[in-house]
Amino acid sequence: MRKTLLLVPVVLLSACTWGITLDDAGKAVRTAWNGDVSQCQDLGKVTVSVMDHVGPIDRNDIKVRDELEVMARNEAAKMNADTIKPLAEPSDGSQPWGAYRCGRAGAPGPAAGTPASAASAPQTVPAAGFQTYPIKGH
């Protein structure tokens, strides 16, 4: 009985991420981490929120940020956006994102200071559904 009572909080905390998945339309939405969307059409703002704590326990900050990005990409896809950009840091489980239509030509490029060889390397999405980016200086 005691072991069951100890497992209940673990199961409840792990349940927090169920249901937040990147849908097919959201997979086509990129995140402009370098913030350069000057060549893009501004489609508006998306504010998303998730639970950042369960009772008195704070959730892992990385998981919260990850879920906020997934939700923002899904919502931006509904607006026919192909790029999102964080407008502020997450606060109390909520974060505003800008939604943009950049198209292929105006897509955000590599960050300033990226080596030329990395900047010219084609960005491909493997069958697993994730994308990799070169790390500066490596």
N, CA, C and O atoms as a GROMACS GRO file, in nm:
protein
  552
    1MET      N    1   0.083  -0.120   0.000
    1MET     CA    2   0.000   0.000   0.000
    1MET      C    3   0.086   0.125   0.000
    1MET      O    4   0.058   0.222  -0.071
    2ARG      N    5   0.192   0.122   0.081
    2ARG     CA    6   0.277   0.239   0.092
    2ARG      C    7   0.349   0.267  -0.042
    2ARG      O    8   0.364   0.383  -0.081
    3LYS      N    9   0.392   0.161  -0.112
    3LYS     CA   10   0.457   0.180  -0.242
    3LYS      C   11   0.361   0.242  -0.342
    3LYS      O   12   0.402   0.325  -0.423
    4THR      N   13   0.237   0.204  -0.336
    4THR     CA   14   0.136   0.261  -0.426
    4THR      C   15   0.121   0.409  -0.400
    4THR      O   16   0.111   0.487  -0.495
    5LEU      N   17   0.118   0.449  -0.274
    5LEU     CA   18   0.104   0.591  -0.241
    5LEU      C   19   0.225   0.671  -0.287
    5LEU      O   20   0.211   0.789  -0.321
    6LEU      N   21   0.342   0.611  -0.288
    6LEU     CA   22   0.462   0.681  -0.334
    6LEU      C   23   0.463   0.695  -0.487
    6LEU      O   24   0.520   0.791  -0.539
    7LEU      N   25   0.403   0.601  -0.558
    7LEU     CA   26   0.401   0.607  -0.703
    7LEU      C   27   0.296   0.703  -0.759
    7LEU      O   28   0.311   0.750  -0.871
    8VAL      N   29   0.193   0.732  -0.684
    8VAL     CA   30   0.085   0.819  -0.732
    8VAL      C   31   0.138   0.957  -0.773
    8VAL      O   32   0.104   1.003  -0.882
    9PRO      N   33   0.220   1.027  -0.691
    9PRO     CA   34   0.270   1.158  -0.734
    9PRO      C   35   0.358   1.150  -0.859
    9PRO      O   36   0.353   1.239  -0.944
   10VAL      N   37   0.436   1.044  -0.872
   10VAL     CA   38   0.522   1.030  -0.990
   10VAL      C   39   0.436   1.014  -1.115
   10VAL      O   40   0.464   1.076  -1.217
   11VAL      N   41   0.333   0.933  -1.108
   11VAL     CA   42   0.244   0.913  -1.222
   11VAL      C   43   0.171   1.042  -1.256
   11VAL      O   44   0.156   1.075  -1.374
   12LEU      N   45   0.127   1.115  -1.156
   12LEU     CA   46   0.056   1.241  -1.181
   12LEU      C   47   0.147   1.344  -1.246
   12LEU      O   48   0.105   1.415  -1.337
   13LEU      N   49   0.271   1.353  -1.200
   13LEU     CA   50   0.364   1.450  -1.258
   13LEU      C   51   0.401   1.412  -1.401
   13LEU      O   52   0.416   1.500  -1.486
   14SER      N   53   0.416   1.284  -1.428
   14SER     CA   54   0.450   1.244  -1.564
   14SER      C   55   0.334   1.264  -1.659
   14SER      O   56   0.355   1.278  -1.779
   15ALA      N   57   0.213   1.268  -1.609
   15ALA     CA   58   0.094   1.286  -1.692
   15ALA      C   59   0.083   1.428  -1.746
   15ALA      O   60   0.003   1.453  -1.836
   16CYS      N   61   0.161   1.520  -1.696
   16CYS     CA   62   0.151   1.660  -1.737
   16CYS      C   63   0.185   1.680  -1.884
   16CYS      O   64   0.136   1.775  -1.945
   17THR      N   65   0.265   1.594  -1.943
   17THR     CA   66   0.305   1.614  -2.081
   17THR      C   67   0.218   1.536  -2.178
   17THR      O   68   0.237   1.549  -2.299
   18TRP      N   69   0.125   1.459  -2.133
   18TRP     CA   70   0.038   1.382  -2.223
   18TRP      C   71  -0.052   1.476  -2.300
   18TRP      O   72  -0.110   1.569  -2.244
   19GLY      N   73  -0.063   1.452  -2.428
   19GLY     CA   74  -0.156   1.529  -2.509
   19GLY      C   75  -0.095   1.650  -2.577
   19GLY      O   76  -0.159   1.708  -2.664
   20ILE      N   77   0.027   1.691  -2.541
   20ILE     CA   78   0.090   1.805  -2.607
   20ILE      C   79   0.189   1.749  -2.707
   20ILE      O   80   0.303   1.717  -2.673
   21THR      N   81   0.143   1.737  -2.830
   21THR     CA   82   0.227   1.682  -2.936
   21THR      C   83   0.222   1.775  -3.057
   21THR      O   84   0.126   1.848  -3.078
   22LEU      N   85   0.327   1.769  -3.134
   22LEU     CA   86   0.336   1.849  -3.256
   22LEU      C   87   0.251   1.783  -3.363
   22LEU      O   88   0.278   1.670  -3.402
   23ASP      N   89   0.149   1.854  -3.411
   23ASP     CA   90   0.064   1.795  -3.514
   23ASP      C   91   0.130   1.812  -3.652
   23ASP      O   92   0.233   1.878  -3.665
   24ASP      N   93   0.071   1.750  -3.753
   24ASP     CA   94   0.131   1.751  -3.887
   24ASP      C   95   0.151   1.892  -3.942
   24ASP      O   96   0.255   1.920  -4.001
   25ALA      N   97   0.055   1.980  -3.923
   25ALA     CA   98   0.068   2.117  -3.972
   25ALA      C   99   0.177   2.192  -3.895
   25ALA      O  100   0.250   2.272  -3.953
   26GLY      N  101   0.188   2.166  -3.766
   26GLY     CA  102   0.289   2.232  -3.684
   26GLY      C  103   0.431   2.193  -3.721
   26GLY      O  104   0.525   2.268  -3.697
   27LYS      N  105   0.448   2.075  -3.780
   27LYS     CA  106   0.581   2.030  -3.821
   27LYS      C  107   0.639   2.118  -3.931
   27LYS      O  108   0.761   2.125  -3.946
   28ALA      N  109   0.555   2.186  -4.006
   28ALA     CA  110   0.601   2.273  -4.115
   28ALA      C  111   0.638   2.412  -4.064
   28ALA      O  112   0.690   2.493  -4.141
   29VAL      N  113   0.613   2.441  -3.938
   29VAL     CA  114   0.642   2.574  -3.882
   29VAL      C  115   0.780   2.573  -3.818
   29VAL      O  116   0.811   2.488  -3.733
   30ARG      N  117   0.865   2.668  -3.861
   30ARG     CA  118   1.000   2.680  -3.806
   30ARG      C  119   1.001   2.780  -3.692
   30ARG      O  120   0.912   2.864  -3.680
   31THR      N  121   1.103   2.770  -3.608
   31THR     CA  122   1.122   2.866  -3.499
   31THR      C  123   1.242   2.953  -3.531
   31THR      O  124   1.352   2.901  -3.552
   32ALA      N  125   1.223   3.084  -3.536
   32ALA     CA  126   1.331   3.178  -3.568
   32ALA      C  127   1.400   3.218  -3.437
   32ALA      O  128   1.370   3.322  -3.379
   33TRP      N  129   1.491   3.133  -3.392
   33TRP     CA  130   1.560   3.161  -3.266
   33TRP      C  131   1.652   3.282  -3.278
   33TRP      O  132   1.676   3.350  -3.178
   34ASN      N  133   1.704   3.309  -3.397
   34ASN     CA  134   1.792   3.425  -3.412
   34ASN      C  135   1.714   3.555  -3.420
   34ASN      O  136   1.772   3.664  -3.415
   35GLY      N  137   1.581   3.546  -3.433
   35GLY     CA  138   1.496   3.664  -3.429
   35GLY      C  139   1.484   3.742  -3.558
   35GLY      O  140   1.413   3.843  -3.561
   36ASP      N  141   1.552   3.700  -3.666
   36ASP     CA  142   1.548   3.776  -3.790
   36ASP      C  143   1.427   3.736  -3.874
   36ASP      O  144   1.430   3.636  -3.945
   37VAL      N  145   1.323   3.815  -3.865
   37VAL     CA  146   1.202   3.793  -3.945
   37VAL      C  147   1.168   3.919  -4.024
   37VAL      O  148   1.052   3.944  -4.056
   38SER      N  149   1.272   3.999  -4.054
   38SER     CA  150   1.251   4.127  -4.122
   38SER      C  151   1.196   4.110  -4.264
   38SER      O  152   1.128   4.199  -4.315
   39GLN      N  153   1.223   3.997  -4.327
   39GLN     CA  154   1.175   3.973  -4.463
   39GLN      C  155   1.043   3.898  -4.466
   39GLN      O  156   0.999   3.853  -4.572
   40CYS      N  157   0.980   3.883  -4.350
   40CYS     CA  158   0.859   3.802  -4.339
   40CYS      C  159   0.735   3.888  -4.318
   40CYS      O  160   0.743   4.002  -4.273
   41GLN      N  161   0.620   3.831  -4.353
   41GLN     CA  162   0.492   3.899  -4.331
   41GLN      C  163   0.442   3.866  -4.191
   41GLN      O  164   0.429   3.749  -4.156
   42ASP      N  165   0.414   3.968  -4.111
   42ASP     CA  166   0.365   3.949  -3.974
   42ASP      C  167   0.218   3.912  -3.979
   42ASP      O  168   0.135   3.987  -4.031
   43LEU      N  169   0.184   3.794  -3.924
   43LEU     CA  170   0.046   3.747  -3.925
   43LEU      C  171  -0.024   3.766  -3.791
   43LEU      O  172  -0.145   3.745  -3.780
   44GLY      N  173   0.050   3.806  -3.690
   44GLY     CA  174  -0.012   3.829  -3.560
   44GLY      C  175   0.065   3.765  -3.446
   44GLY      O  176   0.181   3.727  -3.460
   45LYS      N  177  -0.004   3.755  -3.334
   45LYS     CA  178   0.058   3.708  -3.211
   45LYS      C  179  -0.019   3.587  -3.159
   45LYS      O  180  -0.142   3.582  -3.166
   46VAL      N  181   0.054   3.490  -3.106
   46VAL     CA  182  -0.004   3.371  -3.045
   46VAL      C  183   0.047   3.365  -2.902
   46VAL      O  184   0.168   3.370  -2.880
   47THR      N  185  -0.042   3.354  -2.807
   47THR     CA  186  -0.001   3.336  -2.668
   47THR      C  187  -0.048   3.200  -2.623
   47THR      O  188  -0.166   3.168  -2.630
   48VAL      N  189   0.047   3.120  -2.577
   48VAL     CA  190   0.016   2.984  -2.533
   48VAL      C  191   0.054   2.968  -2.386
   48VAL      O  192   0.138   3.041  -2.334
   49SER      N  193  -0.010   2.873  -2.320
   49SER     CA  194   0.022   2.850  -2.179
   49SER      C  195   0.008   2.703  -2.144
   49SER      O  196  -0.075   2.631  -2.200
   50VAL      N  197   0.090   2.661  -2.049
   50VAL     CA  198   0.088   2.526  -1.994
   50VAL      C  199   0.104   2.537  -1.844
   50VAL      O  200   0.135   2.644  -1.791
   51MET      N  201   0.082   2.427  -1.775
   51MET     CA  202   0.103   2.427  -1.630
   51MET      C  203   0.253   2.429  -1.603
   51MET      O  204   0.325   2.340  -1.650
   52ASP      N  205   0.301   2.528  -1.527
   52ASP     CA  206   0.443   2.532  -1.496
   52ASP      C  207   0.472   2.476  -1.357
   52ASP      O  208   0.588   2.466  -1.316
   53HIS      N  209   0.367   2.440  -1.285
   53HIS     CA  210   0.385   2.374  -1.156
   53HIS      C  211   0.263   2.287  -1.127
   53HIS      O  212   0.153   2.314  -1.175
   54VAL      N  213   0.285   2.184  -1.049
   54VAL     CA  214   0.176   2.096  -1.006
   54VAL      C  215   0.174   2.105  -0.855
   54VAL      O  216   0.261   2.053  -0.786
   55GLY      N  217   0.071   2.172  -0.805
   55GLY     CA  218   0.067   2.196  -0.661
   55GLY      C  219   0.187   2.282  -0.622
   55GLY      O  220   0.212   2.384  -0.686
   56PRO      N  221   0.259   2.243  -0.520
   56PRO     CA  222   0.376   2.322  -0.479
   56PRO      C  223   0.504   2.287  -0.556
   56PRO      O  224   0.609   2.345  -0.530
   57ILE      N  225   0.495   2.193  -0.649
   57ILE     CA  226   0.615   2.145  -0.719
   57ILE      C  227   0.625   2.212  -0.855
   57ILE      O  228   0.533   2.204  -0.937
   58ASP      N  229   0.740   2.279  -0.880
   58ASP     CA  230   0.766   2.340  -1.010
   58ASP      C  231   0.805   2.233  -1.110
   58ASP      O  232   0.881   2.141  -1.079
   59ARG      N  233   0.752   2.245  -1.231
   59ARG     CA  234   0.788   2.153  -1.339
   59ARG      C  235   0.923   2.191  -1.398
   59ARG      O  236   0.968   2.305  -1.382
   60ASN      N  237   0.986   2.098  -1.464
   60ASN     CA  238   1.114   2.120  -1.528
   60ASN      C  239   1.100   2.233  -1.632
   60ASN      O  240   1.013   2.228  -1.719
   61ASP      N  241   1.186   2.334  -1.622
   61ASP     CA  242   1.180   2.452  -1.708
   61ASP      C  243   1.197   2.415  -1.856
   61ASP      O  244   1.131   2.474  -1.942
   62ILE      N  245   1.283   2.320  -1.885
   62ILE     CA  246   1.305   2.281  -2.024
   62ILE      C  247   1.180   2.217  -2.083
   62ILE      O  248   1.145   2.245  -2.197
   63LYS      N  249   1.112   2.133  -2.005
   63LYS     CA  250   0.990   2.070  -2.054
   63LYS      C  251   0.881   2.175  -2.077
   63LYS      O  252   0.809   2.168  -2.177
   64VAL      N  253   0.871   2.270  -1.987
   64VAL     CA  254   0.771   2.376  -2.001
   64VAL      C  255   0.799   2.455  -2.129
   64VAL      O  256   0.707   2.479  -2.208
   65ARG      N  257   0.923   2.496  -2.150
   65ARG     CA  258   0.959   2.572  -2.270
   65ARG      C  259   0.934   2.491  -2.397
   65ARG      O  260   0.886   2.543  -2.498
   66ASP      N  261   0.967   2.363  -2.391
   66ASP     CA  262   0.946   2.274  -2.505
   66ASP      C  263   0.797   2.265  -2.540
   66ASP      O  264   0.761   2.273  -2.657
   67GLU      N  265   0.714   2.248  -2.440
   67GLU     CA  266   0.570   2.238  -2.462
   67GLU      C  267   0.513   2.369  -2.515
   67GLU      O  268   0.423   2.368  -2.599
   68LEU      N  269   0.564   2.482  -2.466
   68LEU     CA  270   0.518   2.612  -2.515
   68LEU      C  271   0.551   2.628  -2.664
   68LEU      O  272   0.470   2.679  -2.740
   69GLU      N  273   0.671   2.585  -2.703
   69GLU     CA  274   0.708   2.596  -2.844
   69GLU      C  275   0.620   2.506  -2.931
   69GLU      O  276   0.574   2.547  -3.037
   70VAL      N  277   0.595   2.383  -2.885
   70VAL     CA  278   0.511   2.290  -2.961
   70VAL      C  279   0.371   2.350  -2.979
   70VAL      O  280   0.315   2.347  -3.089
   71MET      N  281   0.315   2.402  -2.872
   71MET     CA  282   0.181   2.460  -2.880
   71MET      C  283   0.179   2.583  -2.971
   71MET      O  284   0.084   2.603  -3.047
   72ALA      N  285   0.285   2.665  -2.965
   72ALA     CA  286   0.291   2.784  -3.050
   72ALA      C  287   0.301   2.744  -3.198
   72ALA      O  288   0.239   2.807  -3.283
   73ARG      N  289   0.378   2.642  -3.228
   73ARG     CA  290   0.390   2.596  -3.366
   73ARG      C  291   0.255   2.544  -3.417
   73ARG      O  292   0.216   2.573  -3.530
   74ASN      N  293   0.184   2.468  -3.334
   74ASN     CA  294   0.053   2.416  -3.373
   74ASN      C  295  -0.046   2.530  -3.398
   74ASN      O  296  -0.119   2.528  -3.497
   75GLU      N  297  -0.048   2.629  -3.310
   75GLU     CA  298  -0.140   2.742  -3.325
   75GLU      C  299  -0.103   2.830  -3.445
   75GLU      O  300  -0.192   2.878  -3.515
   76ALA      N  301   0.026   2.850  -3.468
   76ALA     CA  302   0.070   2.931  -3.582
   76ALA      C  303   0.031   2.865  -3.714
   76ALA      O  304  -0.002   2.934  -3.810
   77ALA      N  305   0.034   2.733  -3.718
   77ALA     CA  306  -0.005   2.662  -3.840
   77ALA      C  307  -0.151   2.689  -3.873
   77ALA      O  308  -0.188   2.694  -3.991
   78LYS      N  309  -0.235   2.706  -3.772
   78LYS     CA  310  -0.376   2.737  -3.794
   78LYS      C  311  -0.394   2.875  -3.857
   78LYS      O  312  -0.496   2.903  -3.920
   79MET      N  313  -0.292   2.962  -3.840
   79MET     CA  314  -0.296   3.096  -3.897
   79MET      C  315  -0.225   3.102  -4.033
   79MET      O  316  -0.204   3.210  -4.088
   80ASN      N  317  -0.187   2.985  -4.085
   80ASN     CA  318  -0.112   2.974  -4.211
   80ASN      C  319   0.026   3.037  -4.201
   80ASN      O  320   0.079   3.086  -4.301
   81ALA      N  321   0.085   3.036  -4.082
   81ALA     CA  322   0.220   3.087  -4.063
   81ALA      C  323   0.318   2.972  -4.087
   81ALA      O  324   0.283   2.856  -4.069
   82ASP      N  325   0.440   3.007  -4.128
   82ASP     CA  326   0.542   2.904  -4.145
   82ASP      C  327   0.662   2.927  -4.053
   82ASP      O  328   0.757   2.849  -4.054
   83THR      N  329   0.656   3.034  -3.973
   83THR     CA  330   0.766   3.068  -3.882
   83THR      C  331   0.708   3.132  -3.755
   83THR      O  332   0.612   3.209  -3.761
   84ILE      N  333   0.768   3.098  -3.641
   84ILE     CA  334   0.732   3.165  -3.516
   84ILE      C  335   0.859   3.220  -3.453
   84ILE      O  336   0.970   3.174  -3.481
   85LYS      N  337   0.840   3.318  -3.366
   85LYS     CA  338   0.952   3.380  -3.295
   85LYS      C  339   0.905   3.413  -3.154
   85LYS      O  340   0.799   3.475  -3.139
   86PRO      N  341   0.980   3.375  -3.051
   86PRO     CA  342   0.938   3.411  -2.915
   86PRO      C  343   0.947   3.562  -2.897
   86PRO      O  344   1.047   3.624  -2.933
   87LEU      N  345   0.841   3.622  -2.841
   87LEU     CA  346   0.839   3.766  -2.819
   87LEU      C  347   0.883   3.804  -2.678
   87LEU      O  348   0.918   3.919  -2.652
   88ALA      N  349   0.881   3.707  -2.587
   88ALA     CA  350   0.924   3.730  -2.449
   88ALA      C  351   0.957   3.595  -2.387
   88ALA      O  352   0.925   3.490  -2.442
   89GLU      N  353   1.021   3.600  -2.273
   89GLU     CA  354   1.051   3.477  -2.198
   89GLU      C  355   0.922   3.423  -2.136
   89GLU      O  356   0.830   3.500  -2.111
   90PRO      N  357   0.916   3.293  -2.111
   90PRO     CA  358   0.797   3.237  -2.045
   90PRO      C  359   0.781   3.296  -1.905
   90PRO      O  360   0.878   3.321  -1.834
   91SER      N  361   0.656   3.317  -1.867
   91SER     CA  362   0.624   3.370  -1.735
   91SER      C  363   0.499   3.301  -1.683
   91SER      O  364   0.394   3.308  -1.746
   92ASP      N  365   0.510   3.235  -1.571
   92ASP     CA  366   0.397   3.163  -1.510
   92ASP      C  367   0.332   3.066  -1.608
   92ASP      O  368   0.210   3.050  -1.610
   93GLY      N  369   0.415   3.000  -1.690
   93GLY     CA  370   0.364   2.900  -1.783
   93GLY      C  371   0.303   2.956  -1.910
   93GLY      O  372   0.240   2.882  -1.985
   94SER      N  373   0.319   3.086  -1.936
   94SER     CA  374   0.261   3.149  -2.054
   94SER      C  375   0.371   3.220  -2.132
   94SER      O  376   0.466   3.272  -2.073
   95GLN      N  377   0.358   3.222  -2.264
   95GLN     CA  378   0.458   3.289  -2.347
   95GLN      C  379   0.395   3.340  -2.477
   95GLN      O  380   0.321   3.267  -2.543
   96PRO      N  381   0.423   3.465  -2.513
   96PRO     CA  382   0.375   3.518  -2.642
   96PRO      C  383   0.475   3.487  -2.754
   96PRO      O  384   0.596   3.491  -2.734
   97TRP      N  385   0.422   3.455  -2.870
   97TRP     CA  386   0.501   3.425  -2.988
   97TRP      C  387   0.447   3.506  -3.106
   97TRP      O  388   0.326   3.526  -3.117
   98GLY      N  389   0.536   3.552  -3.193
   98GLY     CA  390   0.496   3.616  -3.317
   98GLY      C  391   0.481   3.508  -3.423
   98GLY      O  392   0.560   3.415  -3.429
   99ALA      N  393   0.378   3.522  -3.508
   99ALA     CA  394   0.355   3.428  -3.617
   99ALA      C  395   0.382   3.501  -3.748
   99ALA      O  396   0.332   3.611  -3.770
  100TYR      N  397   0.460   3.439  -3.836
  100TYR     CA  398   0.504   3.503  -3.959
  100TYR      C  399   0.493   3.408  -4.078
  100TYR      O  400   0.499   3.286  -4.063
  101ARG      N  401   0.476   3.467  -4.197
  101ARG     CA  402   0.484   3.390  -4.320
  101ARG      C  403   0.608   3.438  -4.392
  101ARG      O  404   0.613   3.550  -4.443
  102CYS      N  405   0.708   3.353  -4.396
  102CYS     CA  406   0.836   3.389  -4.456
  102CYS      C  407   0.854   3.327  -4.594
  102CYS      O  408   0.926   3.381  -4.677
  103GLY      N  409   0.789   3.217  -4.618
  103GLY     CA  410   0.810   3.149  -4.744
  103GLY      C  411   0.949   3.093  -4.752
  103GLY      O  412   1.025   3.101  -4.656
  104ARG      N  413   0.984   3.037  -4.864
  104ARG     CA  414   1.116   2.976  -4.881
  104ARG      C  415   1.226   3.081  -4.889
  104ARG      O  416   1.332   3.064  -4.828
  105ALA      N  417   1.202   3.190  -4.963
  105ALA     CA  418   1.307   3.290  -4.985
  105ALA      C  419   1.334   3.372  -4.860
  105ALA      O  420   1.449   3.410  -4.836
  106GLY      N  421   1.231   3.401  -4.781
  106GLY     CA  422   1.250   3.486  -4.664
  106GLY      C  423   1.267   3.409  -4.536
  106GLY      O  424   1.256   3.466  -4.428
  107ALA      N  425   1.293   3.280  -4.546
  107ALA     CA  426   1.310   3.198  -4.427
  107ALA      C  427   1.430   3.244  -4.348
  107ALA      O  428   1.532   3.281  -4.406
  108PRO      N  429   1.418   3.244  -4.216
  108PRO     CA  430   1.531   3.286  -4.134
  108PRO      C  431   1.653   3.200  -4.163
  108PRO      O  432   1.645   3.077  -4.163
  109GLY      N  433   1.765   3.264  -4.187
  109GLY     CA  434   1.889   3.193  -4.217
  109GLY      C  435   1.966   3.161  -4.091
  109GLY      O  436   1.912   3.174  -3.980
  110PRO      N  437   2.091   3.121  -4.105
  110PRO     CA  438   2.172   3.089  -3.989
  110PRO      C  439   2.203   3.213  -3.908
  110PRO      O  440   2.202   3.325  -3.961
  111ALA      N  441   2.230   3.195  -3.782
  111ALA     CA  442   2.259   3.305  -3.692
  111ALA      C  443   2.390   3.372  -3.733
  111ALA      O  444   2.477   3.310  -3.794
  112ALA      N  445   2.402   3.500  -3.698
  112ALA     CA  446   2.524   3.573  -3.727
  112ALA      C  447   2.641   3.504  -3.658
  112ALA      O  448   2.628   3.460  -3.544
  113GLY      N  449   2.753   3.497  -3.727
  113GLY     CA  450   2.871   3.434  -3.668
  113GLY      C  451   2.879   3.285  -3.695
  113GLY      O  452   2.974   3.220  -3.650
  114THR      N  453   2.784   3.230  -3.767
  114THR     CA  454   2.789   3.088  -3.802
  114THR      C  455   2.896   3.070  -3.908
  114THR      O  456   2.900   3.148  -4.003
  115PRO      N  457   2.982   2.970  -3.896
  115PRO     CA  458   3.086   2.949  -3.996
  115PRO      C  459   3.026   2.931  -4.135
  115PRO      O  460   2.916   2.877  -4.149
  116ALA      N  461   3.098   2.979  -4.238
  116ALA     CA  462   3.047   2.974  -4.375
  116ALA      C  463   3.015   2.832  -4.418
  116ALA      O  464   2.916   2.810  -4.487
  117SER      N  465   3.098   2.736  -4.378
  117SER     CA  466   3.072   2.598  -4.418
  117SER      C  467   2.942   2.548  -4.358
  117SER      O  468   2.868   2.473  -4.422
  118ALA      N  469   2.912   2.587  -4.236
  118ALA     CA  470   2.787   2.545  -4.173
  118ALA      C  471   2.670   2.621  -4.232
  118ALA      O  472   2.560   2.566  -4.244
  119ALA      N  473   2.692   2.747  -4.271
  119ALA     CA  474   2.584   2.826  -4.326
  119ALA      C  475   2.542   2.775  -4.463
  119ALA      O  476   2.425   2.785  -4.500
  120SER      N  477   2.638   2.721  -4.540
  120SER     CA  478   2.604   2.673  -4.672
  120SER      C  479   2.558   2.528  -4.673
  120SER      O  480   2.508   2.479  -4.775
  121ALA      N  481   2.574   2.458  -4.562
  121ALA     CA  482   2.533   2.318  -4.556
  121ALA      C  483   2.380   2.310  -4.562
  121ALA      O  484   2.312   2.387  -4.495
  122PRO      N  485   2.327   2.217  -4.640
  122PRO     CA  486   2.182   2.206  -4.650
  122PRO      C  487   2.122   2.158  -4.518
  122PRO      O  488   2.177   2.069  -4.453
  123GLN      N  489   2.010   2.218  -4.481
  123GLN     CA  490   1.939   2.178  -4.361
  123GLN      C  491   1.838   2.073  -4.402
  123GLN      O  492   1.744   2.103  -4.476
  124THR      N  493   1.853   1.952  -4.355
  124THR     CA  494   1.761   1.846  -4.390
  124THR      C  495   1.692   1.795  -4.266
  124THR      O  496   1.746   1.800  -4.156
  125VAL      N  497   1.572   1.746  -4.285
  125VAL     CA  498   1.496   1.688  -4.175
  125VAL      C  499   1.496   1.538  -4.192
  125VAL      O  500   1.436   1.487  -4.287
  126PRO      N  501   1.563   1.466  -4.102
  126PRO     CA  502   1.568   1.321  -4.113
  126PRO      C  503   1.428   1.260  -4.095
  126PRO      O  504   1.335   1.327  -4.051
  127ALA      N  505   1.417   1.134  -4.131
  127ALA     CA  506   1.289   1.064  -4.121
  127ALA      C  507   1.236   1.062  -3.979
  127ALA      O  508   1.116   1.047  -3.958
  128ALA      N  509   1.324   1.077  -3.879
  128ALA     CA  510   1.281   1.073  -3.739
  128ALA      C  511   1.200   1.197  -3.702
  128ALA      O  512   1.133   1.196  -3.599
  129GLY      N  513   1.204   1.304  -3.784
  129GLY     CA  514   1.122   1.421  -3.758
  129GLY      C  515   1.191   1.530  -3.678
  129GLY      O  516   1.124   1.621  -3.631
  130PHE      N  517   1.322   1.523  -3.661
  130PHE     CA  518   1.391   1.630  -3.590
  130PHE      C  519   1.493   1.693  -3.684
  130PHE      O  520   1.531   1.634  -3.785
  131GLN      N  521   1.536   1.813  -3.649
  131GLN     CA  522   1.629   1.886  -3.732
  131GLN      C  523   1.749   1.924  -3.649
  131GLN      O  524   1.734   1.960  -3.532
  132THR      N  525   1.868   1.917  -3.706
  132THR     CA  526   1.989   1.952  -3.633
  132THR      C  527   2.046   2.081  -3.686
  132THR      O  528   2.027   2.116  -3.802
  133TYR      N  529   2.118   2.152  -3.601
  133TYR     CA  530   2.182   2.277  -3.636
  133TYR      C  531   2.326   2.273  -3.588
  133TYR      O  532   2.354   2.220  -3.480
  134PRO      N  533   2.419   2.327  -3.667
  134PRO     CA  534   2.559   2.324  -3.625
  134PRO      C  535   2.582   2.414  -3.504
  134PRO      O  536   2.520   2.520  -3.491
  135ILE      N  537   2.672   2.372  -3.418
  135ILE     CA  538   2.708   2.451  -3.301
  135ILE      C  539   2.827   2.538  -3.340
  135ILE      O  540   2.920   2.492  -3.407
  136LYS      N  541   2.824   2.663  -3.298
  136LYS     CA  542   2.929   2.759  -3.334
  136LYS      C  543   3.066   2.706  -3.291
  136LYS      O  544   3.086   2.667  -3.176
  137GLY      N  545   3.160   2.706  -3.385
  137GLY     CA  546   3.297   2.668  -3.356
  137GLY      C  547   3.322   2.518  -3.357
  137GLY      O  548   3.433   2.475  -3.326
  138HIS      N  549   3.222   2.437  -3.391
  138HIS     CA  550   3.244   2.291  -3.392
  138HIS      C  551   3.215   2.234  -3.527
  138HIS      O  552   3.227   2.113  -3.547
   0.00000   0.00000   0.00000
